[in-house]
Structures are given as C-alpha cells and as structure tokens.
Amino acid sequence: MTEWEFLWDLVHESNPFRDISSTALFWTAVAVIAWQILPIPGKPVTWMFRQMGRAMNNELVEKVDKIEQRVNAMDRDTKQEKAERARTRILSFNDEILNNIRHSEKMFEDILDDITFYNRYCGEHPLFKNDKTHEAEENIKRVYRRCLEQHEFL
C-alpha cells in the first residue's frame, strides 16, 4: 500500500478523525508535512524546530560566542606580538650588518621571511606602527643581493 492509498483510506473509509477539530488538525498536519516536503519557500517544521533549538541552547550559544570573542582577541594579540618580534629581529639583523657581522645564507633567508610576514601584517593592519623598518629592510636586501653576487655568505 502506498502512502497516498494509506492517506485515502485514512480519510475516507477508516477515518478515526470523526469530529471537526480532529479532522482540521489532521488536515493541518498533512498540509504542514506537504509544505515541508514540497519545494516551497519557508519550511514551517524546520523553522519550529530551529526556534526550539535556539530556545534550548541559548545559554550555550552565548557562552560559545564569548569564547569565540576571547579566542579572536588572543589571535589578534598573538599575531601582533609575532609582528613586533619580527620587527625586532629585522632591526637587530640590520644592526649586525652595520657592525660588519657576517651572516649565513640561511640567516638571510630567515630574516627575509620575517620581512615578508611583517610587511603582510602591516598591510592588513594599517594602524600598526610601521615606520621603523623601511631603511633596515632595504639595507638587508641590498647586502643579501651583494652576498649572492659575490658569494660572501658566512
């Protein structure tokens, strides 16, 4: 027996819903289920369960939102600290170059990675102080090119 045959029998022959309120409730349920199944915008059953879920989980959702805000703040702080450490390494490396301290090619590659990260961070965060490393970066890159050309790495 198909679903439609079952519904037909339920409504016409063996209808347990004899009074008007029960019949109205039955047809309302059939309409809601059909509405839920058919490709009609707005799903009442889904909406109802979503509202019930929100009501039951409201406190949990608020706690998760607070945790997410704290994690985002910690992530911002961590990235800023990493940028500040990169800036310190860039300036220190340049000071070492100015004091005629030689470096290996690997050390130059590491500091160039720091420069890339630092510049990307500064581009994404325009309020971050970025006026301290421009000359140092240029000097490091100039010395790196010279060391590459003349094979002067440590």
Secondary structure, DSSP 8 states (H G I E B T S, - for coil): --HHHHHHHHHHTS-S--SHHHHHHHHHHHHHHHHHHTT-SS-HHHHHHHHHHHHHHHHHHHHHHHHHHHHHHHHHHHHHHHHHHHHHHHHHHHHHHHTT----HHHHHHHHHHHHHHHHHHHH-TTS--SSSHHHHHHHHHHHHHHHHHT---
